[in-house]
Amino acid sequence: MDEYEAPDWVKHTLHQGIPSDAVPRRRIDYRSLTDRLLSHPGRLSVCYFMTLIIVVMLLLLLPASSRGYGVTSPHIAFFTAVSALSTCGIPVVNTALHWTMFGQAIILIAVQLGGLGVMTFASMITLGVSRRLKVSQRLLTATELGATKLSEVRGIIAVVLTSTFVIETVTFVSLFPGLYRNNGGAFWWTVWQSLFYAVSAYNNTGFTPDATGFHVSDWNVGLPILVSAFIGTIGFPVILNVFRTTVHRRSPRRWSLHTKLTLLTTFLLVLLSFSWFIANEWNNPVLFPPGSTDSSKFSKAISAAVMPRSAGFDISWVPMVSEQTKVFMSGMMFIGTGSSSTGGGIRVTTFAVLLLICRAAFANRRDITVFHRRIPRQVRLMAVSIAVTCLTLVYFAAIALIIITGCDFGDAIFEASSAFSLGGYSVGVASVQQPASLYVLAFLMIVGRLGPMTIAYSISKPRPASVVRYPEESIVVG
């Protein structure tokens, strides 16, 4: 039998002669902490992610993780842990020179765990503890993984894990010959480099296992990394949908609206970025060294068009681009990658929906349509909410960086956009000498990895739907 305890005001009314059964009574909640977390998947995701950050940070603090520097600073360990788990990849120290093989292995494992997705592992924890997924957990997992039915969640988790390791294995095999020649036949070092690059590329993380980083001039190495990073940016729902239609030998016309909109918007953004670098940075001696052939310049332009949206490899040229290119790259990073991908940003589908909303508003159309399909009202509201919330967050984070470091507004926006979108690029705003700047960027990475909606859901309390609908009244905008 449930036990009840009346609040003080109820006890007071009993002395006034009011019957005890005429006042409400509150039931004492004896649920364990595990049951409470499992019933609130948003909090489970946040707790899981924060636990991983603490564990990785403690491992990086061990003397065995660093090369001849003693114990690593807590600021460096915390920032590196967040950067790896969020798949951002902004390095505050040189990965090859500071971290030992053990430390690099910890970073690589953290990158893999972060790239597989917070809700994926939270769902796996739930399955392991309760042997089943609750409806609320399935809803959040379905949203992250792109499932159209709750019954698909278990199968999609298996597809996510399988596709991740298959793509990383293919990338590893493709990278090995080129790296083996570059390393002069050093077999085991080539194995480690190929593994590190394969995991980092697909998970769109800018960490590299050597001091030189990624050089696109060697197309035998650059092309597999570029293709793997691009596949990682389109998202699990697109990969799953394309795979299913291919297996069933269906035409691309049968792709889902999400797949069509993601691929079209991604292609247009890459084309725009490629054209921008060709037009504005063609004579940049850092990005395009003197003596480079036109084909070499085009290959580097392709890499520059794809990588800044999330991957973050080869960051040596970034601080030397023009100011207008920094602003352009900030916008591309803020838009980010596909939904449910290993990257970040507001997502290309969110950006596409915003453009469709503008088109419908300017044309005075009631419905928002694309590819002969109508976009639901809830999706439109979610797109606007995400864009406004994230833009506000990046803007105030940039102001905080200016106050802390005294940098220019353009550099601050670039750094904040890169951290939020998990882009991995840096112009040197954050430094170990100013730990507060590291924590500002770390906060943006956490929000970028978890997503603002997951964090909002984790701190909110469910409320019953309102039965009152207020009268509608128009206002003047624009």
URTAFEN-V529829 format. One line per field, one symbol per residue. ss: DSSP state (h for helix, s for strand, l for the rest). burial: + if it has 16 or more other ideal C-beta (glycine too) atoms within 10 Angstrom, else -. A space follows every 10 residues. Layout:
ss = ???
burial = ???
This chain:
ss = lllssllhhh hhhhlllllh hhlllsslll llhhhhhhhl hhhhhhhhhh hhhhhhhhhh llhhhsllll lllhhhhhhh hhhhhlllll llllhhhhsl hhhhhhhhhh hhhhhhlhhh hhhhhhhhhh llllhhhhhh hhhhhllllh hhhhhhhhhh hhhhhhhhhh hhhhhhhhhh hhllllhhhh hhhhhhhhhh hhllllllll llllllllhh hhhhhhhhhh hhhhlhhhhh hhhhhhhlll lhhhllhhhh hhhhhhhhhh hhhhhhhhhh llllllllll lllhhhhhhh hhhhhhhlll lllllllhhh llhhhhhhhh hhhhhlllll lllllllhhh hhhhhhhhhh hhllllllss llssllhhhh hhhhhhhhhh hhhhhhhhhh hhhhhlllhh hhhhhhhhhh hlllllllll sllshhhhhh hhhhhhhhhh lhhhhhhhhl llllllllll llllllll
burial = ---------+ ---------- ---------- ------++-+ +++++++++- -++--++-++ +---++---- -++-++++++ ++++++++++ +++-++-++- --++++++-+ ++++++++++ ++++++---- --+--+++-+ +++++++--- -+++-++-++ --++--++-+ ++-+++-+++ ---------+ -+++++++++ ++++++++++ --++-+---- ++++++++++ ++++++++++ ++--+----- ----++-+++ +++-++--++ --++-+++-- +--+--++-- ------+-++ ++++++++++ +++++-++-- +---++-+++ -+++++++++ ++++++++++ ++++-++--+ -------+-+ ----+----+ --+--++-++ --++--++-+ ++-++-+--- ++++++++++ +++++++-++ ---++-++++ ++++++++++ +++++-++-- ---------- --------
